[in-house]
Amino acid sequence: MSIAVKEPTERLPSVMPAEMAIAMFDEEARKTTGLSGEEFICRYDAGEFRDYEDVPEGRELSYLIMLMPFGRIKP
């Protein structure tokens, strides 16, 4: 049995304004990696950080990865 998933036709409200979300992610990225949020996302998407996710040293990186949707919000 399959369930039909309806695509959203309107954008759902965010938990915070886009500018604030991007700034929050950027700050966390700079504290964790020394990179801007935008640079971290580009390098992550290129596969640079995937080897660090499953090691103890990667816990902070995993937290940052979970925050990435905030950095991808388009104002």
MOPAC internal coordinates of N, CA, C and O (Angstrom, degrees):
PM7 1SCF
backbone

  N    0.0000 0     0.00 0     0.00 0    0    0    0
  C    1.4437 1     0.00 0     0.00 0    1    0    0
  C    1.5174 1   108.55 1     0.00 0    2    1    0
  O    1.2310 1   120.19 1   -45.80 1    3    2    1
  N    1.3132 1   117.25 1   134.20 1    3    2    1
  C    1.4566 1   120.85 1   177.92 1    5    3    2
  C    1.5207 1   109.49 1  -117.08 1    6    5    3
  O    1.2310 1   121.90 1   -28.74 1    7    6    5
  N    1.2901 1   113.97 1   151.26 1    7    6    5
  C    1.4595 1   120.96 1   179.82 1    9    7    6
  C    1.5197 1   107.73 1  -111.05 1   10    9    7
  O    1.2310 1   120.80 1   -51.38 1   11   10    9
  N    1.2882 1   116.07 1   128.62 1   11   10    9
  C    1.4607 1   120.26 1   178.53 1   13   11   10
  C    1.5219 1   109.36 1   -75.14 1   14   13   11
  O    1.2310 1   121.21 1   -50.11 1   15   14   13
  N    1.3193 1   115.28 1   129.89 1   15   14   13
  C    1.4590 1   120.42 1   178.37 1   17   15   14
  C    1.5178 1   107.67 1  -104.44 1   18   17   15
  O    1.2310 1   121.52 1   -58.50 1   19   18   17
  N    1.3068 1   114.69 1   121.50 1   19   18   17
  C    1.4550 1   120.27 1  -179.31 1   21   19   18
  C    1.5235 1   109.46 1   -86.47 1   22   21   19
  O    1.2310 1   120.78 1   -51.51 1   23   22   21
  N    1.3150 1   116.12 1   128.49 1   23   22   21
  C    1.4593 1   121.02 1   177.88 1   25   23   22
  C    1.5272 1   108.69 1   -70.56 1   26   25   23
  O    1.2310 1   120.32 1   -41.80 1   27   26   25
  N    1.3276 1   116.99 1   138.20 1   27   26   25
  C    1.4644 1   118.66 1   178.33 1   29   27   26
  C    1.5230 1   110.85 1   -66.40 1   30   29   27
  O    1.2310 1   121.26 1   -40.86 1   31   30   29
  N    1.2976 1   115.20 1   139.14 1   31   30   29
  C    1.4567 1   119.47 1   179.88 1   33   31   30
  C    1.5251 1   111.87 1   -97.87 1   34   33   31
  O    1.2310 1   120.34 1   166.36 1   35   34   33
  N    1.3249 1   116.95 1   -13.64 1   35   34   33
  C    1.4553 1   120.34 1   177.48 1   37   35   34
  C    1.5192 1   108.86 1  -135.29 1   38   37   35
  O    1.2310 1   121.41 1   -24.32 1   39   38   37
  N    1.3101 1   114.90 1   155.68 1   39   38   37
  C    1.4534 1   120.28 1  -179.21 1   41   39   38
  C    1.5238 1   109.50 1   -74.72 1   42   41   39
  O    1.2310 1   121.03 1   -46.94 1   43   42   41
  N    1.3298 1   115.64 1   133.06 1   43   42   41
  C    1.4595 1   120.39 1   178.39 1   45   43   42
  C    1.5247 1   109.50 1   -75.21 1   46   45   43
  O    1.2310 1   120.26 1   -28.54 1   47   46   45
  N    1.3255 1   117.10 1   151.46 1   47   46   45
  C    1.4614 1   118.77 1   178.46 1   49   47   46
  C    1.5279 1   110.70 1   -63.78 1   50   49   47
  O    1.2310 1   120.70 1   -35.13 1   51   50   49
  N    1.3138 1   116.26 1   144.87 1   51   50   49
  C    1.4489 1   121.98 1  -179.61 1   53   51   50
  C    1.5230 1   109.72 1   -91.41 1   54   53   51
  O    1.2310 1   120.97 1   -17.12 1   55   54   53
  N    1.3266 1   115.75 1   162.88 1   55   54   53
  C    1.4609 1   120.20 1   178.13 1   57   55   54
  C    1.5202 1   111.51 1   -78.10 1   58   57   55
  O    1.2310 1   120.39 1   162.66 1   59   58   57
  N    1.3335 1   116.86 1   -17.34 1   59   58   57
  C    1.4579 1   121.29 1   177.07 1   61   59   58
  C    1.5217 1   109.11 1  -155.95 1   62   61   59
  O    1.2310 1   120.18 1   -20.04 1   63   62   61
  N    1.3143 1   117.26 1   159.96 1   63   62   61
  C    1.4620 1   119.22 1   178.53 1   65   63   62
  C    1.5348 1   111.00 1   -59.12 1   66   65   63
  O    1.2310 1   120.67 1   -31.59 1   67   66   65
  N    1.3214 1   116.32 1   148.41 1   67   66   65
  C    1.4661 1   121.53 1  -176.56 1   69   67   66
  C    1.5262 1   111.84 1   -56.16 1   70   69   67
  O    1.2310 1   120.01 1   136.61 1   71   70   69
  N    1.3191 1   117.58 1   -43.39 1   71   70   69
  C    1.4646 1   120.55 1  -178.64 1   73   71   70
  C    1.5282 1   111.18 1   -61.17 1   74   73   71
  O    1.2310 1   120.81 1   140.28 1   75   74   73
  N    1.3229 1   116.05 1   -39.72 1   75   74   73
  C    1.4561 1   120.69 1   179.61 1   77   75   74
  C    1.5304 1   110.82 1   -69.09 1   78   77   75
  O    1.2310 1   120.34 1   139.96 1   79   78   77
  N    1.3272 1   116.96 1   -40.04 1   79   78   77
  C    1.4638 1   121.15 1   179.36 1   81   79   78
  C    1.5238 1   110.77 1   -63.48 1   82   81   79
  O    1.2310 1   120.65 1   135.33 1   83   82   81
  N    1.3266 1   116.37 1   -44.67 1   83   82   81
  C    1.4696 1   120.79 1   179.91 1   85   83   82
  C    1.5285 1   110.09 1   -64.41 1   86   85   83
  O    1.2310 1   120.01 1   136.98 1   87   86   85
  N    1.3286 1   117.58 1   -43.02 1   87   86   85
  C    1.4628 1   121.42 1   179.58 1   89   87   86
  C    1.5221 1   111.02 1   -63.73 1   90   89   87
  O    1.2310 1   120.03 1   139.44 1   91   90   89
  N    1.3326 1   117.54 1   -40.56 1   91   90   89
  C    1.4617 1   121.43 1   178.63 1   93   91   90
  C    1.5238 1   110.55 1   -62.84 1   94   93   91
  O    1.2310 1   120.30 1   134.07 1   95   94   93
  N    1.3399 1   117.04 1   -45.93 1   95   94   93
  C    1.4589 1   120.35 1   179.28 1   97   95   94
  C    1.5275 1   110.64 1   -64.10 1   98   97   95
  O    1.2310 1   120.18 1   137.30 1   99   98   97
  N    1.3228 1   117.26 1   -42.70 1   99   98   97
  C    1.4567 1   121.23 1  -179.98 1  101   99   98
  C    1.5256 1   110.66 1   -59.57 1  102  101   99
  O    1.2310 1   120.48 1   135.76 1  103  102  101
  N    1.3204 1   116.68 1   -44.24 1  103  102  101
  C    1.4646 1   120.86 1   179.05 1  105  103  102
  C    1.5269 1   111.47 1   -61.59 1  106  105  103
  O    1.2310 1   120.34 1   134.70 1  107  106  105
  N    1.3275 1   116.95 1   -45.30 1  107  106  105
  C    1.4633 1   120.68 1   178.77 1  109  107  106
  C    1.5231 1   111.58 1   -64.37 1  110  109  107
  O    1.2310 1   120.27 1   139.83 1  111  110  109
  N    1.3291 1   117.09 1   -40.17 1  111  110  109
  C    1.4688 1   120.78 1   179.30 1  113  111  110
  C    1.5270 1   110.09 1   -63.14 1  114  113  111
  O    1.2310 1   120.39 1   137.20 1  115  114  113
  N    1.3298 1   116.85 1   -42.80 1  115  114  113
  C    1.4622 1   120.41 1   179.98 1  117  115  114
  C    1.5282 1   111.32 1   -65.24 1  118  117  115
  O    1.2310 1   119.95 1   139.66 1  119  118  117
  N    1.3459 1   117.69 1   -40.34 1  119  118  117
  C    1.4681 1   120.99 1   178.64 1  121  119  118
  C    1.5275 1   111.44 1   -66.45 1  122  121  119
  O    1.2310 1   120.44 1   140.10 1  123  122  121
  N    1.3324 1   116.77 1   -39.90 1  123  122  121
  C    1.4600 1   121.26 1  -174.53 1  125  123  122
  C    1.5188 1   113.23 1   -81.77 1  126  125  123
  O    1.2310 1   120.13 1   137.72 1  127  126  125
  N    1.3297 1   117.36 1   -42.28 1  127  126  125
  C    1.4643 1   120.25 1  -171.86 1  129  127  126
  C    1.5254 1   114.25 1  -120.38 1  130  129  127
  O    1.2310 1   119.85 1   165.20 1  131  130  129
  N    1.3246 1   117.89 1   -14.80 1  131  130  129
  C    1.4509 1   120.18 1  -175.04 1  133  131  130
  C    1.5229 1   113.02 1    81.09 1  134  133  131
  O    1.2310 1   120.43 1  -174.66 1  135  134  133
  N    1.3271 1   116.78 1     5.34 1  135  134  133
  C    1.4635 1   122.58 1   179.30 1  137  135  134
  C    1.5216 1   109.29 1  -107.10 1  138  137  135
  O    1.2310 1   120.68 1   -25.36 1  139  138  137
  N    1.3260 1   116.30 1   154.64 1  139  138  137
  C    1.4612 1   118.79 1   172.23 1  141  139  138
  C    1.5235 1   108.51 1   -66.94 1  142  141  139
  O    1.2310 1   120.54 1   -18.10 1  143  142  141
  N    1.3114 1   116.58 1   161.90 1  143  142  141
  C    1.4620 1   119.95 1   178.33 1  145  143  142
  C    1.5156 1   111.98 1   -60.25 1  146  145  143
  O    1.2310 1   120.78 1   137.38 1  147  146  145
  N    1.3280 1   116.11 1   -42.62 1  147  146  145
  C    1.4600 1   120.90 1  -179.75 1  149  147  146
  C    1.5316 1   111.25 1   -63.44 1  150  149  147
  O    1.2310 1   120.54 1   136.52 1  151  150  149
  N    1.3435 1   116.57 1   -43.48 1  151  150  149
  C    1.4725 1   120.39 1   179.54 1  153  151  150
  C    1.5318 1   110.56 1   -65.70 1  154  153  151
  O    1.2310 1   120.34 1   139.29 1  155  154  153
  N    1.3443 1   116.96 1   -40.71 1  155  154  153
  C    1.4619 1   119.78 1   178.45 1  157  155  154
  C    1.5252 1   110.82 1   -60.28 1  158  157  155
  O    1.2310 1   120.28 1   134.22 1  159  158  157
  N    1.3295 1   117.08 1   -45.78 1  159  158  157
  C    1.4661 1   120.41 1  -179.54 1  161  159  158
  C    1.5225 1   110.62 1   -61.77 1  162  161  159
  O    1.2310 1   119.98 1   136.01 1  163  162  161
  N    1.3283 1   117.64 1   -43.99 1  163  162  161
  C    1.4741 1   120.53 1   178.99 1  165  163  162
  C    1.5192 1   111.02 1   -60.79 1  166  165  163
  O    1.2310 1   120.34 1   135.60 1  167  166  165
  N    1.3148 1   116.96 1   -44.40 1  167  166  165
  C    1.4699 1   120.31 1  -178.45 1  169  167  166
  C    1.5228 1   111.08 1   -71.69 1  170  169  167
  O    1.2310 1   120.33 1   143.75 1  171  170  169
  N    1.3348 1   116.97 1   -36.25 1  171  170  169
  C    1.4683 1   119.64 1   176.59 1  173  171  170
  C    1.5292 1   110.15 1   -64.09 1  174  173  171
  O    1.2310 1   120.55 1   134.09 1  175  174  173
  N    1.3303 1   116.55 1   -45.91 1  175  174  173
  C    1.4599 1   120.81 1   179.66 1  177  175  174
  C    1.5298 1   111.31 1   -61.06 1  178  177  175
  O    1.2310 1   120.14 1   151.05 1  179  178  177
  N    1.3226 1   117.34 1   -28.95 1  179  178  177
  C    1.4668 1   121.96 1   178.13 1  181  179  178
  C    1.5282 1   111.69 1   -79.51 1  182  181  179
  O    1.2310 1   119.99 1   174.83 1  183  182  181
  N    1.3433 1   117.62 1    -5.17 1  183  182  181
  C    1.4619 1   121.64 1   175.88 1  185  183  182
  C    1.5099 1   115.00 1    94.06 1  186  185  183
  O    1.2310 1   119.96 1  -171.52 1  187  186  185
  N    1.3083 1   117.68 1     8.48 1  187  186  185
  C    1.4602 1   120.59 1  -174.01 1  189  187  186
  C    1.5350 1   114.14 1   -67.37 1  190  189  187
  O    1.2310 1   119.00 1   147.35 1  191  190  189
  N    1.3054 1   119.51 1   -32.65 1  191  190  189
  C    1.4653 1   121.18 1  -173.36 1  193  191  190
  C    1.5243 1   114.51 1  -104.17 1  194  193  191
  O    1.2310 1   119.08 1  -176.92 1  195  194  193
  N    1.2854 1   119.35 1     3.08 1  195  194  193
  C    1.4627 1   120.75 1  -173.74 1  197  195  194
  C    1.5226 1   113.66 1   -66.03 1  198  197  195
  O    1.2310 1   119.13 1   154.23 1  199  198  197
  N    1.3234 1   119.27 1   -25.77 1  199  198  197
  C    1.4636 1   121.71 1  -179.70 1  201  199  198
  C    1.5210 1   112.75 1   -73.76 1  202  201  199
  O    1.2310 1   120.00 1   164.65 1  203  202  201
  N    1.3146 1   117.60 1   -15.35 1  203  202  201
  C    1.4638 1   121.17 1  -176.35 1  205  203  202
  C    1.5168 1   114.06 1   -93.31 1  206  205  203
  O    1.2310 1   119.56 1   170.89 1  207  206  205
  N    1.3123 1   118.44 1    -9.11 1  207  206  205
  C    1.4614 1   120.75 1  -173.76 1  209  207  206
  C    1.5216 1   113.75 1   -65.09 1  210  209  207
  O    1.2310 1   119.44 1   145.94 1  211  210  209
  N    1.3241 1   118.67 1   -34.06 1  211  210  209
  C    1.4588 1   121.33 1  -172.07 1  213  211  210
  C    1.5217 1   114.02 1  -102.42 1  214  213  211
  O    1.2310 1   119.28 1  -160.91 1  215  214  213
  N    1.3057 1   118.97 1    19.09 1  215  214  213
  C    1.4547 1   122.02 1   177.58 1  217  215  214
  C    1.5199 1   108.88 1  -115.68 1  218  217  215
  O    1.2310 1   120.14 1   -26.37 1  219  218  217
  N    1.3447 1   117.34 1   153.63 1  219  218  217
  C    1.4643 1   119.17 1  -178.19 1  221  219  218
  C    1.5292 1   113.72 1   -54.36 1  222  221  219
  O    1.2310 1   120.01 1   143.88 1  223  222  221
  N    1.3230 1   117.58 1   -36.12 1  223  222  221
  C    1.4577 1   120.96 1  -179.88 1  225  223  222
  C    1.5237 1   111.58 1   -67.41 1  226  225  223
  O    1.2310 1   120.40 1   163.86 1  227  226  225
  N    1.3212 1   116.84 1   -16.14 1  227  226  225
  C    1.4526 1   121.15 1  -177.13 1  229  227  226
  C    1.5180 1   114.53 1   -88.83 1  230  229  227
  O    1.2310 1   119.48 1  -173.65 1  231  230  229
  N    1.3324 1   118.60 1     6.35 1  231  230  229
  C    1.4717 1   119.82 1  -178.78 1  233  231  230
  C    1.5188 1   112.26 1   -61.61 1  234  233  231
  O    1.2310 1   120.17 1   136.12 1  235  234  233
  N    1.3213 1   117.28 1   -43.88 1  235  234  233
  C    1.4661 1   119.60 1   178.10 1  237  235  234
  C    1.5204 1   110.10 1   -65.75 1  238  237  235
  O    1.2310 1   120.93 1   143.17 1  239  238  237
  N    1.3184 1   115.83 1   -36.83 1  239  238  237
  C    1.4546 1   120.23 1   177.89 1  241  239  238
  C    1.5257 1   110.31 1   -65.37 1  242  241  239
  O    1.2310 1   120.18 1   140.59 1  243  242  241
  N    1.3203 1   117.26 1   -39.41 1  243  242  241
  C    1.4665 1   120.94 1   177.86 1  245  243  242
  C    1.5226 1   111.09 1   -62.31 1  246  245  243
  O    1.2310 1   120.58 1   140.77 1  247  246  245
  N    1.3239 1   116.49 1   -39.23 1  247  246  245
  C    1.4641 1   121.03 1   177.02 1  249  247  246
  C    1.5283 1   109.64 1   -61.61 1  250  249  247
  O    1.2310 1   120.66 1   135.42 1  251  250  249
  N    1.3295 1   116.34 1   -44.58 1  251  250  249
  C    1.4601 1   120.77 1   179.88 1  253  251  250
  C    1.5273 1   110.63 1   -64.46 1  254  253  251
  O    1.2310 1   120.33 1   141.13 1  255  254  253
  N    1.3110 1   116.97 1   -38.87 1  255  254  253
  C    1.4646 1   120.97 1   178.85 1  257  255  254
  C    1.5242 1   110.39 1   -63.17 1  258  257  255
  O    1.2310 1   120.36 1   142.11 1  259  258  257
  N    1.3328 1   116.92 1   -37.89 1  259  258  257
  C    1.4702 1   119.56 1   177.64 1  261  259  258
  C    1.5279 1   111.62 1   -66.74 1  262  261  259
  O    1.2310 1   119.97 1   154.25 1  263  262  261
  N    1.3217 1   117.67 1   -25.75 1  263  262  261
  C    1.4605 1   121.46 1   179.08 1  265  263  262
  C    1.5285 1   113.09 1   -84.46 1  266  265  263
  O    1.2310 1   119.61 1   172.99 1  267  266  265
  N    1.3188 1   118.36 1    -7.01 1  267  266  265
  C    1.4608 1   121.35 1  -174.98 1  269  267  266
  C    1.5284 1   114.68 1   -54.60 1  270  269  267
  O    1.2310 1   118.15 1   145.91 1  271  270  269
  N    1.3245 1   121.14 1   -34.09 1  271  270  269
  C    1.4769 1   118.13 1   177.19 1  273  271  270
  C    1.5270 1   112.91 1   -56.98 1  274  273  271
  O    1.2310 1   119.96 1   149.36 1  275  274  273
  N    1.3347 1   117.67 1   -30.64 1  275  274  273
  C    1.4645 1   120.18 1   176.86 1  277  275  274
  C    1.5221 1   110.80 1   -67.77 1  278  277  275
  O    1.2310 1   120.05 1   145.96 1  279  278  277
  N    1.3146 1   117.52 1   -34.04 1  279  278  277
  C    1.4523 1   121.16 1   178.93 1  281  279  278
  C    1.5040 1   114.06 1   -78.02 1  282  281  279
  O    1.2310 1   120.65 1   162.51 1  283  282  281
  N    1.3231 1   116.36 1   -17.49 1  283  282  281
  C    1.4733 1   120.82 1  -178.47 1  285  283  282
  C    1.5243 1   112.48 1   -93.86 1  286  285  283
  O    1.2310 1   119.60 1   176.34 1  287  286  285
  N    1.3144 1   118.37 1    -3.66 1  287  286  285
  C    1.4572 1   121.46 1  -179.34 1  289  287  286
  C    1.5204 1   109.00 1   -64.30 1  290  289  287
  O    1.2310 1   121.03 1   -45.35 1  291  290  289
  N    1.3040 1   115.64 1   134.65 1  291  290  289
  C    1.4701 1   120.80 1   176.08 1  293  291  290
  C    1.5141 1   108.96 1   -97.39 1  294  293  291
  O    1.2310 1   120.52 1   -57.96 1  295  294  293
  N    1.3660 1   116.61 1   122.04 1  295  294  293
  C    1.4701 1   119.03 1  -179.19 1  297  295  294
  C    1.5158 1   112.59 1   -63.98 1  298  297  295
  O    1.2310 1   120.10 1   180.00 1  299  298  297

